[in-house]
Amino acid sequence: MSHETWNPISLSKHDSPTSYLAFADGLILFAEALLEQVMLIKNIMKFFCRTSNQKINLEKSRMCFFPKNVGVPQRNQLSVEIGIQ
């Protein structure tokens, strides 16, 4: 695994940066809308699957972009790269 840096985001101006929220049967990941960040998350997901012998259901997975000023071409590129709508 490489030593790239995951750049978490702040959910508001006054919050500390957040990289994830974990639930009993789900996980929400937060990162900058950059190709490098998507590739890092994709590699982490592959590592998780390989080491845990579990699978991530990409059919149930979704990508959301905040703020909404992430352009449609960039959204499409990031979604295609990670394989999530």
C-alpha positions in Angstrom: 0.0 0.0 0.0 1.4 3.4 -0.9 1.8 6.3 1.6 -0.5 8.7 0.0 -2.5 11.1 2.2 -6.2 10.9 2.6 -7.5 14.5 2.9 -10.7 14.5 5.0 -13.2 17.3 4.7 -14.9 19.6 7.2 -18.7 19.3 7.2 -19.0 22.9 8.3 -16.8 25.9 8.8 -16.5 25.2 12.5 -16.0 21.4 12.4 -12.8 19.4 12.6 -12.0 17.5 9.4 -13.9 14.2 9.1 -12.8 11.2 7.0 -15.6 8.7 7.8 -18.8 7.9 9.7 -19.3 4.3 10.7 -22.6 2.5 11.3 -23.6 -1.0 12.3 -23.8 -2.1 8.6 -22.5 0.8 6.7 -19.8 3.4 6.2 -19.7 6.9 4.8 -16.3 8.1 3.5 -15.4 11.8 3.1 -12.6 13.1 0.9 -11.8 15.9 -1.4 -13.3 15.5 -4.9 -9.9 14.8 -6.5 -8.9 11.9 -8.7 -5.9 11.2 -6.4 -8.3 10.9 -3.4 -10.7 8.6 -5.3 -7.8 6.4 -6.3 -6.6 6.2 -2.7 -10.1 5.2 -1.5 -10.4 2.6 -4.3 -7.0 1.1 -3.2 -8.1 1.1 0.4 -11.4 -0.7 -0.5 -9.4 -3.3 -2.5 -7.1 -3.8 0.4 -10.1 -4.2 2.8 -11.7 -6.8 0.5 -8.5 -8.7 0.1 -7.6 -8.9 3.8 -11.1 -9.4 5.2 -12.3 -11.8 2.5 -15.5 -9.6 2.2 -17.0 -7.8 -0.7 -18.2 -4.2 -1.1 -21.6 -4.0 -2.9 -21.0 -1.3 -5.5 -24.7 -1.6 -6.5 -25.7 -0.2 -3.1 -22.9 2.3 -3.0 -23.3 6.0 -3.9 -21.1 9.0 -4.4 -22.3 12.5 -3.2 -20.5 15.7 -3.9 -20.5 18.6 -1.5 -20.5 21.5 -2.2 -22.5 21.3 -5.3 -19.9 23.3 -7.2 -18.0 20.1 -8.3 -18.7 20.1 -12.0 -20.6 17.4 -13.8 -17.5 16.3 -15.9 -15.4 15.9 -12.7 -18.2 14.0 -11.0 -18.5 11.6 -13.9 -14.8 11.1 -14.1 -14.5 10.3 -10.3 -17.6 8.0 -10.4 -16.3 6.0 -13.4 -12.8 5.7 -11.8 -14.1 4.2 -8.6 -17.0 2.3 -10.2 -19.7 3.9 -8.1 -22.6 6.0 -9.3 
